[in-house]
Amino acid sequence: MRTTVTLCGLLLALTACTAQAAEPGPVFDNEANADVTCLKHQASAPGARYSDEAERRSDEVLPLLRYYTAHGRKQFCDGQGASANDKAWAQLYVQLGADRANVSALVG
């Protein structure tokens, strides 16, 4: 009985810790590697999956780097400027060590 109570307490504690863990956040929309003629706006700002080195995965970062390297100098399809979300992604691109010139119009 005591072992069961202790085990239940441990499981509750683990569940609480897991529930409090940060969500990794959105995935960068690289437009599925389509023939990109203009940029589309990012719906969300980058989250922990990109900003937290412990959560960062190369299979998620490389598409971001590829996208802005190939398309970062293009205009947005709607003719508008970069949104706060777009600027955050472009800034992340630079923070990851990529060439700022590829996104200079986005980060200002």
N, C-alpha and C positions, 0 to 999 in steps of 0.2 A: 504494500500500500504506500509506504513512504517513498519507495523508488518511483512508483507511478506518479505521485504528487510532484516529486522533484523533476521528473522527466517532463511532465505537463508544464511546470513552471519554466523550464528551460525552453521548451517549444514556444511558449507565449512570449518569452523575452526575445527569442530569435525572430519571431513574426513581427514584433514591434520594431526591432532594429531594421528589418528588411523593409517594412512599410515606411520608415523614415528616410531610407536611402534616396538620394537624389535621382530623379528620372533622368535618363540620358539625353532626353530632348529630341528635337526633330532631326530628320536626315536631310542633308542638302539635296535640293532638287536640281539635278544636272540635266534635266529634260530627256532622260533615258538615252543619252548620247545621240539624240536625233540630229538632223541637219539643222543646226542652229544658225539662223540668219540674223536674229536679234535676241536680246536678253529678255527673260521674263522675270518678274519680281519674285523674291523669296517670300513665302507666306509667314515664316517665323524666323526669329533670330537663332543663331547657333546656341546649343545647350552644352551640357556637361560631356556629351559623347565627343565633342570637339575641343572644348576648353580644358577639360580635366585630363591630364596626361595618363592617369590610371584607367580611364574609360576610352581613350582615343584608340581607334583601330585603323590600320592602314587601308583596309578595304573600303572605309568610309571617307578617309581624308584624301586619298588619291583621286577619286572622281572630282572632288572640289578643286584640287590643284589643277587637274587636267582641264576642267571646264573654264576656269578663269584664265589659264595660260592660253587656251585657244580662242576664247570668246570675250574676255574681259574688256576689250577695247570697243566692243560693239555697243550700239544704242539699245535702249529698251524698246520693246515692240510697241508700247503704248505712247512712246514719245516723251514720257515723263522722266524726271531724274531719279536717282537712286533713293529708295526709301531707307528708313532707319535700319530695317532688317537687311537690306542689300548692303548697306555700308558696314554693318557688323560682320557679314560673311566676307566681304572684301578685305576688311581689316584683319580678320582671322587668316585669310590667305597670305597676307604680308607677315603676320606674326609667325606663321609656319615656315617662313624663310623664302617665300616666293618673291619674284620680281615685282616691286611696287608699280613699275611702269605699266604692267598689264592691267592694273585696276585703278590707275591714278584718277581717272574721271569719276570713279565710284567713291573713293575715300577722300577726295578733295586735295 
